[in-house]
């Protein structure tokens, strides 16, 4: 009986210790040499984390090539980890907030950089950039490089650049619209509601998926072209201006005249792509990444040989020129502030975003925003003139949003909400923009940014 | 068994349970009283009841509550009525049951996120098959993804997926009912409605209650298909979606924690209420 009691007690202690060890095993591994950022003799393993999909698959051969050819000379091996695309930023937030030293290199969208940088979760890269003679800063498209900055410091190096351009049916419209007024007229001409003889159901689409930042990005291309700025020098929001009203009026006209599909409030990248691939719309304002699918005969059998790209419409100026502005955002490579191997991590970033690694990445499907890469002969061979076009347009007319902690919330919850209210006719434009300004100010104050 | 032996046997599981439920709960409670965001995560400040007070003025929170009530009530009523009716029907229908019975359960075997992806495609006004047939047959060209019609469609999607759950539990209950009770009732001259109301329903009520309680809890916490299809926008947001967006889009962990506490209180109250109503006073929690 006593023996039985002792056996039970010993078994219980073993089970408890086993459970406790299991719960703590994660944190122990983080600090032990057996973590993925480890020193095995002379060799250091740098953990690079991206998300799966075209970007992750484009990076894999670049990493494999480094490990095959450069690992021995540099003493650095790269371990590529691909997380699920959906919810990547949430997982990344949890990882960085936990203080884990792994991964060494992360892949945040540029609009998350202010929050992470302010919280001390990302390493400033300026000193590393200055110390690396091979890191050619001037070769980057300036607007793209600016997306990785916060409070004057560089936290992210852009590895993928996105900007909306105009894709249109060249068989239906030999001359694409050059201004937003012309775009509205074209939309009327190619919508059955205003032109029963239209060859397409609708003229265009309206990026309006509620709760997303992208509709605001699209709207900014009108707003900035009309001369608007989101904030003044004191960070007071300045949306309710002539520029804001004109920019919003475009969407109001599209919805009021039924020039866009009725479920436009669900429209973002996949829906817009589907609309033009199915031949139901004549032109779209869409992210540059869509060109790969639109020009592919297997993915767009109905329109692959009928689609073309053009500069985003703009606003005619007094001197007759057209002012266009491209919203630019990027996905960046940044260093985890808790990484134990920051110098080595930057060496990897320098290569992956450089003229050799970055070119390889771009040829595999990425879009590293270096002028030398976008205008290279190899890029032209693979993508025709598209990347040269992007480089020229963005270099001339690219613009980035101000780096604010509150920006994600402002775009997804405030501006998006009021733009949708105005577009749907639920609220006059001035009232919508005015209310948006008030809420933006409140949010900035909550986050101590004003 | 000796008292200490009993404690020792329960201790490992209790520690694990404490670690994964009680400890996070306490931490969540702590966060709900703090000003804690991504950018000040290392240095949170005491915020008192401000996180809770903000919710009272938050238009998005109010619309979340309003949508949640409509969504939960509508889905629960529809799923209960249809599930119960289906169970009664299948209970009487024996021909080929082994063949078609599994098909009845198929919708609930699909992951909710996948359901969202499937219907997002089918409901697109330009390229969706369901949208096409709705327009062709019923002449409805309005968007099936927005407004009141969109809310109705979301309710129908959930009903389609989870009616089989209620059907399954009620059917299991019906299968276990003794035949002699019905035989005795027939001899006494009871009609079909009396048999249902006086015999079938009271006897199957516990199974139905369990099904409804489970569904209510799941409906309040709905996330997957709603988020995939609507992203919490247009007021199509449940408390789970609101918490997720507040934490990871707004970066406000304090406010998200406050809503989590509210969700916990709501669910606890709902369980007690449903047990009392559905299981009767003698079996209330």
Contacts between the chains, C-beta under 8 A, distances in Angstrom:
chain1	res1	chain2	res2	distance
A	5	B	2	6.4
A	5	B	4	7.3
A	5	B	5	6.2
A	8	B	5	4.9
A	8	B	8	5.5
A	8	B	9	7.0
A	9	B	4	7.7
A	9	B	8	5.8
A	11	B	8	7.9
A	12	B	8	3.8
A	12	B	9	6.8
A	12	B	11	5.6
A	12	B	12	6.5
A	15	B	11	7.9
A	15	B	12	4.1
A	16	B	11	6.2
A	16	B	12	5.3
A	16	B	15	6.2
A	19	B	12	5.6
A	19	B	15	6.0
A	19	B	16	5.5
A	20	B	15	7.6
A	23	B	19	6.2
A	89	B	248	6.9
A	90	B	244	7.7
A	90	B	247	8.0
A	90	B	248	4.4
A	93	B	38	6.4
A	93	B	248	6.1
A	93	B	251	7.8
A	97	B	38	7.0
A	97	B	41	5.3
A	114	B	39	7.6
A	115	B	37	7.7
A	115	B	38	4.3
A	115	B	39	5.1
A	115	B	251	5.4
A	116	B	38	6.9
A	118	B	38	7.9
A	118	B	39	3.7
A	118	B	40	7.9
A	119	B	38	5.3
A	119	B	39	4.5
A	119	B	40	6.9
A	119	B	41	5.3
A	119	B	42	6.7
A	120	B	42	6.5
A	201	B	126	6.9
A	202	B	126	7.8
A	209	B	231	6.6
A	209	B	233	6.7
A	210	B	230	7.7
A	210	B	231	7.1
A	210	B	233	2.9
A	210	B	234	5.1
A	211	B	230	7.7
A	211	B	231	4.3
A	211	B	232	5.3
A	211	B	233	3.6
A	211	B	245	7.4
A	212	B	231	6.5
A	212	B	233	7.7
A	261	B	125	4.8
A	261	B	126	5.3
A	261	B	143	7.7
A	262	B	125	5.2
A	262	B	141	6.5
A	262	B	142	5.9
A	262	B	143	4.2
A	262	B	146	7.9
A	263	B	123	7.6
A	263	B	124	6.7
A	263	B	125	4.5
A	263	B	131	8.0
A	263	B	143	3.5
A	263	B	144	7.1
A	263	B	145	4.7
A	263	B	146	6.0
A	264	B	143	7.9
A	265	B	143	7.4
A	265	B	145	7.5
A	265	B	146	5.1
A	265	B	233	7.2
A	265	B	234	6.0
A	266	B	120	7.9
A	266	B	124	7.6
A	266	B	143	7.4
A	266	B	145	4.8
A	266	B	146	7.0
A	266	B	229	7.8
A	266	B	230	7.4
A	271	B	124	6.2
A	274	B	124	6.6
A	274	B	126	6.8
A	274	B	127	5.0
A	275	B	126	5.3
A	275	B	127	7.5
A	278	B	126	6.0
A	278	B	127	5.1
A	280	B	126	4.6
A	280	B	127	7.6
A	281	B	126	7.9
A	405	B	38	7.9
A	405	B	39	5.3
A	405	B	251	7.4
A	408	B	249	5.7
A	408	B	250	7.6
A	408	B	251	7.1
A	409	B	249	6.3
A	409	B	250	4.8
A	409	B	251	7.2
A	412	B	245	7.9
A	412	B	249	5.4
A	413	B	60	7.0
A	413	B	245	7.9
A	413	B	249	7.1
A	413	B	250	7.1
A	416	B	233	8.0
A	447	B	37	7.1
A	447	B	39	7.3
